[in-house]
Amino acid sequence: MVIRRVEHPKGSNKYYYYLWNDTDAWLHERSVDPTFKQIPAKDTPIAPSFAAHKSEAAEPKRNGLLNNYSSYVGSLQYFCTHSRPDIAVACQKLSEGLVNPTKAHVNLLKRVIGYLKGSGNRALVFSPEGLDTMVGYADASWDVTSVTGFLIGFANALFAWKCARQGPVSTSSMHSELEAIVTAMKEIQFFRDVLLELQCRQDAPTVLYNDNTAAELNTKRARISGKTKHIALRYAYARQAVQHGLVRVEHMPGNEMPADMLTKPLLKEDFERQRDKFLVECQSIPELRNAVEDSADGDSKIPSSEGGVTNVSRCEPQGRE
């Protein structure tokens, strides 16, 4: 993982922080595999029509991609967890094939690798503005096994996100959305405590955006209807968080919801619109990468495009080779 510090254009001892994983170095190390090297660049990590059926025959182990499938998925999960929320849905689908990967899983792995080839210069950018405001986005896809997706932002960038299948079977779209809201609320409550310890107190309620009106209303009213009595405890937790001023749930149209890219595969235009809200394209990353590699101690200073001084440092992942 690499962190770039850039002095604020207006000075005043403020800095922007650029955070990204050096996916190009990882891709280069594995380019010795001919199958890996021939994968073309892709615009999206997963096709909207992706489907992998359990009854589908397993892929025969004839290439390096399949022989090292679990290793590749583990590396992609690392990238996803630390700085690439845009591949979360693809990683969730790939993880379902760890035991017995099918041809669809192998093709998806190739597509994600191709996507990283074309988007290695994407980074999370933390700015000095917005230090007193944390914001969340929660969404869910309603299915037999619904998927929760949420994003939590601070300092105008993301620092927490999740894409995971829900445990209970949701009986309605409102039920699945409420599960996502409650999951996001728990994370928000934890990070509010963390920021308090870091002297970044959040005085106002954290705004949590959701695109389901029924779920939003059920966090604000005290009445339990026939459609919500089976999830009364979840509903009570959400309502209590709103009443105590920890969270304020507000509506956001579905086509503007950034967490939508963490619940299901999207069309190219929709995916790029949501991704570009948080992952910034940084043209200077190759220059910064060279600066890190040329530095003996892993810390280098080079002139920044903003006219200040850039501090580049490499943060090695703990517990991984």
Backbone hydrogen bonds, N-H to C=O, Kabsch-Sander energy under -0.5 kcal/mol:
donor,donor_aa,acceptor,acceptor_aa,energy
2,V,20,W,-3.0
3,I,313,S,-2.7
4,R,18,Y,-3.0
5,R,311,N,-2.9
6,V,4,R,-0.5
6,V,16,Y,-2.9
7,E,309,V,-0.7
8,H,14,K,-3.5
11,G,8,H,-2.3
14,K,11,G,-1.3
16,Y,6,V,-3.3
17,Y,126,F,-2.5
18,Y,4,R,-3.3
19,L,17,Y,-0.5
19,L,124,L,-2.8
20,W,2,V,-2.1
23,T,21,N,-2.3
26,W,22,D,-1.4
27,L,23,T,-2.7
28,H,24,D,-2.4
29,E,25,A,-2.1
30,R,26,W,-1.1
31,S,28,H,-1.1
33,D,30,R,-1.4
37,K,33,D,-2.4
38,Q,34,P,-1.6
39,I,36,F,-1.1
42,K,114,G,-1.3
50,F,47,A,-1.9
56,E,53,H,-1.5
59,E,101,P,-2.0
62,R,60,P,-1.6
67,N,63,N,-2.0
68,N,64,G,-1.8
69,Y,66,L,-1.5
72,Y,68,N,-2.5
73,V,69,Y,-2.6
74,G,70,S,-2.2
75,S,71,S,-2.0
76,L,72,Y,-2.4
77,Q,73,V,-2.4
78,Y,74,G,-1.7
79,F,75,S,-2.1
80,C,76,L,-2.6
81,T,77,Q,-2.6
82,H,78,Y,-1.8
83,S,79,F,-2.5
84,R,79,F,-1.8
87,I,84,R,-1.4
88,A,85,P,-1.6
91,C,87,I,-2.4
92,Q,88,A,-2.3
93,K,89,V,-2.0
94,L,90,A,-2.4
95,S,91,C,-2.2
96,E,92,Q,-0.8
97,G,94,L,-1.5
98,L,95,S,-1.4
103,K,57,A,-0.7
106,V,102,T,-2.0
107,N,103,K,-2.4
108,L,104,A,-2.0
109,L,105,H,-2.4
110,K,106,V,-2.1
111,R,107,N,-1.9
112,V,108,L,-2.5
113,I,109,L,-2.2
114,G,110,K,-2.5
115,Y,111,R,-2.4
116,L,112,V,-2.3
117,K,113,I,-1.7
118,G,114,G,-1.1
119,S,115,Y,-0.6
119,S,116,L,-0.6
122,R,119,S,-1.3
123,A,280,V,-2.4
124,L,19,L,-2.6
125,V,278,F,-0.6
126,F,17,Y,-3.0
126,F,124,L,-0.5
127,S,125,V,-0.5
127,S,155,A,-2.3
131,L,128,P,-0.6
133,T,130,G,-1.3
135,V,153,G,-2.1
136,G,207,V,-2.8
137,Y,151,L,-2.6
138,A,209,Y,-2.7
139,D,149,G,-2.7
141,S,147,V,-1.8
142,W,140,A,-0.5
143,D,141,S,-0.6
146,S,143,D,-0.6
146,S,144,V,-0.5
147,V,141,S,-1.4
148,T,164,A,-3.3
149,G,139,D,-2.5
150,F,162,K,-1.6
151,L,137,Y,-2.4
152,I,160,A,-2.7
153,G,135,V,-3.4
154,F,157,A,-3.2
155,A,130,G,-1.4
155,A,133,T,-0.7
157,A,154,F,-0.9
159,F,152,I,-2.3
160,A,152,I,-1.3
162,K,150,F,-1.8
164,A,148,T,-2.1
166,Q,146,S,-3.3
176,S,172,S,-1.9
177,E,173,S,-2.4
178,L,174,M,-2.3
179,E,175,H,-1.9
180,A,176,S,-1.7
181,I,177,E,-2.3
182,V,178,L,-2.5
183,T,179,E,-2.2
184,A,180,A,-2.3
185,M,181,I,-2.5
186,K,182,V,-2.0
187,E,183,T,-1.5
188,I,184,A,-2.5
189,Q,185,M,-2.6
190,F,186,K,-1.8
191,F,187,E,-2.6
192,R,188,I,-2.3
193,D,189,Q,-1.4
194,V,190,F,-1.9
195,L,191,F,-2.7
196,L,192,R,-1.7
197,E,193,D,-1.7
198,L,194,V,-1.4
199,Q,196,L,-1.4
200,C,195,L,-3.4
203,D,201,R,-0.9
206,T,246,L,-2.5
207,V,134,M,-0.7
208,L,248,R,-2.5
209,Y,136,G,-2.9
209,Y,207,V,-0.5
210,N,250,E,-2.1
213,T,211,D,-0.6
216,E,212,N,-2.0
217,L,213,T,-2.5
218,N,214,A,-1.8
219,T,215,A,-0.6
219,T,216,E,-1.1
220,K,217,L,-1.5
221,R,217,L,-1.7
225,S,223,R,-0.6
228,T,225,S,-1.3
229,K,225,S,-1.1
231,I,228,T,-1.5
232,A,229,K,-1.0
235,Y,231,I,-2.4
236,A,232,A,-2.8
237,Y,233,L,-2.2
238,A,234,R,-2.1
239,R,235,Y,-2.5
240,Q,236,A,-2.3
241,A,237,Y,-2.2
242,V,238,A,-1.7
243,Q,239,R,-2.5
244,H,240,Q,-2.2
245,G,242,V,-1.1
246,L,241,A,-2.0
247,V,241,A,-1.3
248,R,206,T,-2.6
250,E,208,L,-2.1
252,M,210,N,-1.9
256,E,253,P,-1.7
257,M,253,P,-0.5
257,M,254,G,-0.9
260,D,257,M,-1.3
261,M,258,P,-1.5
262,L,259,A,-1.8
263,T,260,D,-1.3
264,K,260,D,-1.1
271,F,267,L,-3.0
272,E,268,K,-2.5
273,R,269,E,-1.8
274,Q,270,D,-1.9
275,R,271,F,-2.7
276,D,272,E,-2.3
277,K,274,Q,-0.9
278,F,275,R,-1.7
279,L,275,R,-2.7
280,V,123,A,-2.8
280,V,278,F,-0.8
282,C,121,N,-3.0
282,C,280,V,-0.6
283,Q,281,E,-0.6
285,I,282,C,-1.2
288,L,284,S,-2.2
289,R,285,I,-2.9
290,N,286,P,-2.0
291,A,287,E,-1.8
292,V,288,L,-2.0
293,E,289,R,-2.2
294,D,290,N,-2.2
295,S,291,A,-0.8
298,G,295,S,-0.7
300,S,312,V,-1.9
302,I,310,T,-1.5
304,S,308,G,-1.8
307,G,304,S,-1.5
310,T,302,I,-2.3
311,N,5,R,-2.1
311,N,309,V,-0.5
312,V,300,S,-2.6
312,V,310,T,-0.6
313,S,3,I,-2.3
314,R,298,G,-1.3
315,C,1,M,-3.6
316,E,314,R,-0.6
320,R,317,P,-0.7
